[in-house]
Amino acid sequence: MIGKKRWLMVPVVVAGALQAWDSGVLGAGWLIQVLVALAIAAPPLAMILTPHYGAHAAAVAASFVLLTIARVMSPVSLPTLHIIAFIPAVVLFFTKVTEAPASSLGGRSSG
């Protein structure tokens, strides 16, 4: 369960912040910086606050949309900004895969 793996969100936030800095978000306006900060925070908050996979996936999708809006609105070129949404998407995917029951992975069922 993702609730037991909350520590995974720390590297997601750190990697998102580093990627935003590397993309040049600090050179953009304050509105762009707020949009990117929300995009960085949305997936980890959803994964911490709710156990529902659908909410997690929606937060990652919202992050992608926020980053797209920020990139289109920004007067500064923001290359590789969408990697910020890719990182939590990968974490979410692999967390879901590792939580799959043994019977769906071809394991023997007891009984």
N, C-alpha and C positions, 0 to 999 in steps of 0.2 A: 504494500500500500504506500502511496506517495506520502502520506502523513508521517511514516517512519523514515522517509528519505528527504526530509526538509533540508538537510545539510547540502543537498545537491543544488539548491537555489542560490547559495552563496557564490559558487563559481559562475553561475549563469549571470548574476547581477554584475559581478566583477568583469567578466568577459564582455558583457553588453556595454558597460561604462568605458572600458578600454577601446572597444570598437567605435563607440560614438566619438571619443576623443580623437582616435586615429582618422576617422572620417572627416573631421573638421567641424563638428557641431558647435564648438565654442566660438567659432567665427560667424555663426549664423545668429539671427535675432533671438530674443528671449522666447517668443512663441514656438519657434522651431525647437529650442532646447527643452521646453516644457513637453512638447509632443514626443520627443525622443525619450525623455525621462519617463513619461507614462508608458511608452512602448517597452521600455526596459523593465518597468515595475509590474506591468499587468500579468504576464505569465507566472512569475514566481508568487505573486500574491494569490492568484487563482489556485495555484497548486498547493499553497499553504492553507488557504482558507476553506477549500472544499475538496471532498474526495471524488467528485464527479468528473470523469474523463471528458465528458462533453463540455463542461465549463472550462477545463484546461485547454482543450482544443479551440474553443471560442476565444479565449484570452490570447492564444498564439495568433489566431487569425486577426483579432483586433490589433495586436501589436504590428503585424504586417501592414494593415491598413493605415495605422498611425504613421508608420515609417514612410509609407508611400506618399501620404499627404505632406509630411515634413519635407521629403525630398523634392516634391513638385513645387511647394511653396517657397523653399529656401532660395535666397539669392546666391548662396554659396554652393558650389558643387559638393555633393556629399556622396562620394564613391563608396561602394561596399557597405552602405548603411544597412541593407537588408540582412546582413549576416547576424545582426542583433536578434531578429526574429527566428533565424534558422537555428541558433544555439538552443533555445528552450524547446523548439520543435523536436530536435534530435533527442534531447533529454526526456521529453514526454514520450516519444516513440519507444525508446529503449526501456523506460520505466514500465510502460504498458506491456512490452514484450516479456520482460522479466517477471511480471506479475501473473502471466498466463497460467492457468491450472495445468497440472502435470498431464491430465487426461487429454488436453487439447494439444499437447506437445508430443504425443505418442507414448507417453509413460503408461505404466500399468495402473489400473484402478484397483483400489482395495475393495474386497467384498466378494 
